[in-house]
Amino acid sequence: MRLHTLRLQAFGPFAGTHTVDFDALSADGLFLLHGDTGAGKSTIFAAICFALYGKPPGDRDLLLRSHHAPPGLLTEVTLEVTLAGRRLRIHRIPAQKRPKRSGQGETDQKPETRLSEWAVDANGQGHWEPSSKSHQEAAAEITDLLGMSRDQFCQVVLLPQNEFTKFLHADAHGRRELLGKLFRTGRFSFIERWLNDHSRTTEKNRDAARADVLRLVERIHQAAGDDLTTESTAPTPDDPHTLTDPARAWARDLIRASQADHDKALQAANTAKEKLGHQQSLEAAARELHQ
């Protein structure tokens, strides 16, 4: 966040119209805002907070309008600020009483919010382009660009309000949440949650795969019996490492052993078939001789 200008009118102790040029103040780096008690130092920060969030720090709504301002001068604040690389102008008018146009009596002035953004056209000319007149839309956009709520902004940024002490004494959860938004560490939390979820899903899939392997091993044992011998050891549930590559090696050995056993069986069947044919010929000759 970079402040450019702040314009106050009938705000707090400032009865007239005053402009603070932060660009000029910060031209040489840091600057110091100082003055006697009651000079209006805190009002500058209250006006910044009011411009950004539509409400000053704490509960100071009743102190927004200056008691010394003339009746016809409205209380309003205009702040030019750069947020996340976007230069905005925020103009706010709080709810207040103002004289009627007839000059007799007072009427209610409703709160107003106007948000504009600095834009450059195709010719390189800059101008303020209206963005929103809605309190809700302006609040959502500004809060999203700042990454902090009003309470968090007051705790971290508004040091003159002595709110930083509350942050220092906050519990671990409160500090973690605030610092996470302040430094935008949400992406790391997202990655951590994704890794945890992915780890649990992978662990679940691994257990299911191990169970499938063990069921297949049991079915193979039932089908093969003890007749087939292999060089590799059969996988066991007690040693999960045997359920991966060793299990595949054992299955390949079983395939080779069963193929060899199958070839022997076929050879034996062919030999038996030949012997059967020979014996059948002998039987036929014996029957013929008998007749």
C-alpha positions in Angstrom: 0.0 0.0 0.0 1.3 3.5 -1.0 -0.5 6.6 0.1 -0.5 9.6 -2.3 -2.9 12.3 -1.0 -5.5 12.6 1.7 -8.1 15.4 1.6 -10.1 16.1 4.8 -13.1 18.3 5.1 -14.9 19.1 8.3 -13.4 15.9 9.8 -12.6 15.6 13.5 -10.6 18.7 14.7 -10.1 19.9 11.1 -13.0 22.4 10.6 -12.1 23.4 7.0 -10.5 21.6 4.0 -7.0 20.3 4.3 -4.8 18.1 2.0 -1.9 16.0 3.1 0.5 15.2 0.2 2.1 11.9 1.2 4.1 11.8 -2.1 5.9 14.9 -1.1 6.4 13.7 2.5 7.9 10.4 1.4 10.1 11.7 -1.4 13.1 11.4 0.8 12.1 8.1 2.4 10.6 7.9 5.9 8.8 10.8 7.4 7.6 11.6 10.9 4.1 12.8 11.8 4.4 14.7 15.1 2.6 17.4 17.0 1.1 18.4 20.4 -1.6 16.3 22.0 -4.9 17.1 20.3 -3.2 18.4 17.2 -4.9 15.8 15.0 -2.3 13.2 14.4 -4.6 10.3 15.2 -7.2 11.9 13.1 -5.0 11.5 10.0 -4.9 7.8 10.6 -8.6 7.6 11.5 -9.3 9.4 8.1 -7.2 6.9 6.2 -9.0 4.0 7.9 -12.4 5.6 7.3 -11.5 6.1 3.6 -10.4 2.5 3.2 -13.1 0.7 5.2 -15.9 3.3 5.7 -15.4 3.3 9.4 -12.7 4.8 11.6 -10.7 2.7 14.2 -12.7 1.7 17.2 -16.2 3.2 17.7 -15.7 6.8 16.8 -18.6 7.3 14.4 -19.9 10.2 16.5 -16.6 12.0 16.3 -16.3 12.1 12.6 -17.8 15.5 12.0 -16.0 18.6 13.3 -17.9 20.6 15.9 -16.2 23.7 14.5 -17.1 23.3 10.8 -19.7 25.6 9.3 -23.2 24.0 8.9 -23.0 24.0 5.1 -19.7 22.3 4.8 -20.1 18.5 4.5 -17.8 16.1 6.3 -16.0 14.0 3.7 -12.7 12.3 3.1 -10.9 11.6 -0.2 -7.9 9.3 -0.3 -5.6 8.5 -3.3 -3.8 5.3 -2.7 -2.1 2.5 -4.7 -3.1 -1.0 -3.7 -1.6 -4.1 -5.3 -0.4 -2.0 -8.2 -3.7 -0.2 -8.8 -4.1 3.5 -8.1 -7.5 4.3 -6.6 -9.3 7.3 -5.4 -11.7 6.7 -2.6 -14.3 9.4 -1.7 -16.5 8.9 1.3 -19.2 11.0 2.9 -20.5 9.7 6.3 -24.0 10.0 7.5 -24.6 13.4 9.0 -27.0 16.3 9.3 -26.9 19.1 6.7 -29.0 22.2 6.2 -32.0 22.0 3.9 -31.7 23.7 0.6 -34.6 26.0 1.6 -32.4 27.2 4.4 -34.8 26.2 7.1 -34.1 23.3 9.3 -31.9 20.2 8.8 -32.1 17.0 6.8 -30.3 13.7 6.8 -27.3 13.3 4.6 -27.0 9.6 3.6 -23.5 8.0 3.5 -21.9 8.0 0.1 -19.0 6.0 -1.4 -17.4 6.6 -4.8 -14.5 4.5 -6.0 -12.4 5.5 -9.0 -9.3 4.0 -10.7 -6.6 5.8 -12.6 -6.5 4.6 -16.2 -4.4 5.5 -19.2 -6.0 5.6 -22.7 -4.5 4.7 -26.0 -3.1 8.2 -26.4 -1.2 7.9 -23.1 -3.6 10.3 -21.3 -4.5 9.5 -17.8 -7.9 10.0 -16.2 -10.0 8.8 -13.3 -12.5 6.2 -14.3 -15.4 5.6 -12.0 -15.4 2.1 -10.6 -18.2 1.7 -8.1 -20.7 3.7 -6.0 -21.7 0.7 -3.9 -20.5 0.5 -0.3 -20.5 -3.3 -0.5 -18.6 -3.5 -3.8 -16.0 -0.9 -2.8 -15.5 -2.6 0.5 -15.1 -6.0 -1.0 -12.6 -4.7 -3.7 -10.5 -2.7 -1.2 -10.4 -5.5 1.4 -9.4 -8.0 -1.3 -6.5 -5.7 -2.5 -5.3 -5.0 1.1 -5.7 -8.6 2.2 -6.8 -7.4 5.7 -10.0 -6.7 7.5 -10.5 -3.4 9.3 -9.7 -4.9 12.6 -6.5 -6.5 11.3 -5.5 -3.2 9.6 -5.9 -1.4 12.9 -3.9 -4.0 14.7 -0.9 -4.0 12.4 -0.8 -0.6 10.6 -2.3 2.0 12.9 0.5 2.0 15.5 -0.6 5.4 16.9 -3.8 3.8 18.0 -1.7 1.4 20.2 -3.5 -1.6 18.6 -0.3 -3.4 17.9 -0.1 -4.4 21.5 -3.2 -6.4 21.1 -1.6 -8.2 18.3 1.5 -9.0 20.4 -0.7 -10.4 23.1 -3.1 -12.3 20.8 -3.1 -16.1 20.9 -1.2 -18.1 18.4 -4.2 -18.7 16.2 -5.0 -15.0 15.9 -1.4 -14.1 15.1 -1.1 -16.9 12.6 -4.3 -15.9 10.8 -3.4 -12.2 10.7 0.2 -12.8 9.5 -1.0 -15.3 7.0 -3.3 -12.6 5.4 -0.7 -9.9 5.8 2.0 -11.8 4.0 -0.4 -13.7 1.7 0.8 -17.2 2.8 -2.6 -18.7 1.9 -1.0 -20.5 -1.1 1.4 -22.3 1.3 -1.5 -23.4 3.5 -3.3 -24.6 0.4 -0.3 -26.6 -0.7 0.0 -28.1 2.8 -3.7 -29.1 2.8 -3.3 -30.5 -0.7 -0.3 -32.6 0.3 -2.0 -33.9 3.5 -5.1 -34.8 1.5 -3.0 -36.4 -1.3 -1.0 -38.3 1.4 -4.2 -39.7 2.9 -5.6 -40.6 -0.5 -2.4 -42.3 -1.5 -2.2 -44.2 1.7 -5.8 -45.4 1.2 -5.1 -46.5 -2.3 -1.9 -48.2 -1.2 -3.8 -50.2 1.5 -6.4 -51.2 -1.1 -3.8 -52.3 -3.6 -2.0 -54.4 -0.9 -5.3 -56.1 -0.1 -5.9 -56.8 -3.8 -2.4 -58.4 -4.1 -2.9 -60.5 -1.0 -6.3 -61.7 -2.3 -4.6 -62.6 -5.7 -1.8 -64.4 -3.9 -4.3 -66.5 -1.9 -6.2 -67.4 -5.1 -3.0 -68.4 -6.8 -2.0 -70.6 -3.8 -5.4 -72.3 -4.0 -5.1 -72.9 -7.7 -1.5 -73.9 -7.8 -1.3 -75.9 -4.7 2.1 -77.2 -3.6 3.0 -78.8 -6.9 4.8 -75.8 -8.4 8.1 -74.7 -7.0 9.6 -71.2 -7.7 13.0 -69.6 -7.1 11.3 -66.4 -5.7 9.6 -66.4 -2.3 5.8 -65.9 -2.2 4.7 -62.5 -0.9 3.5 -62.3 2.7 1.3 -59.7 4.5 3.9 -59.4 7.2 6.4 -57.8 4.8 4.8 -55.1 2.6 8.0 -54.9 0.5 7.3 -58.4 -0.9 3.9 -57.1 -2.3 5.6 -55.0 -5.1 8.5 -56.1 -7.3 9.1 -59.4 -5.4 5.4 -60.3 -5.9 5.7 -59.7 -9.6 8.9 -61.8 -9.7 7.2 -64.6 -7.8 4.2 -64.4 -10.3 6.6 -64.6 -13.3 8.3 -67.6 -11.7 4.9 -69.3 -11.3 4.0 -68.6 -14.9 7.3 -70.1 -16.1 6.9 -73.1 -13.7 3.2 -73.6 -14.8 4.2 -73.3 -18.5 6.9 -75.9 -18.0 4.5 -78.1 -16.1 2.0 -77.6 -18.9 4.5 -78.6 -21.5 5.4 -81.8 -19.6 1.7 -82.6 -19.2 1.1 -82.1 -23.0 4.1 -84.3 -23.8 2.9 -87.0 -21.3 -0.6 -86.8 -22.9 0.8 -87.3 -26.4 2.9 -90.2 -25.2 -0.1 -91.7 -23.5 -2.2 -91.2 -26.6 0.4 -93.0 -28.7 0.6 -95.9 -26.2 -3.2 -96.0 -26.1 -3.3 -96.3 -29.9 -0.7 -99.1 -29.8 -2.6 -101.0 -27.1 -5.9 -100.6 -29.0 -4.2 -102.1 -32.1 -3.0 -105.0 -30.0 -6.5 -105.5 -28.5 -8.0 -105.5 -32.0 -5.5 -108.1 -33.2 -6.2 -110.2 -30.1 -9.9 -110.1 -30.7 -9.4 -111.0 -34.3 -7.2 -114.0 -33.4 -9.7 -115.0 -30.8 -12.5 -115.1 -33.4 
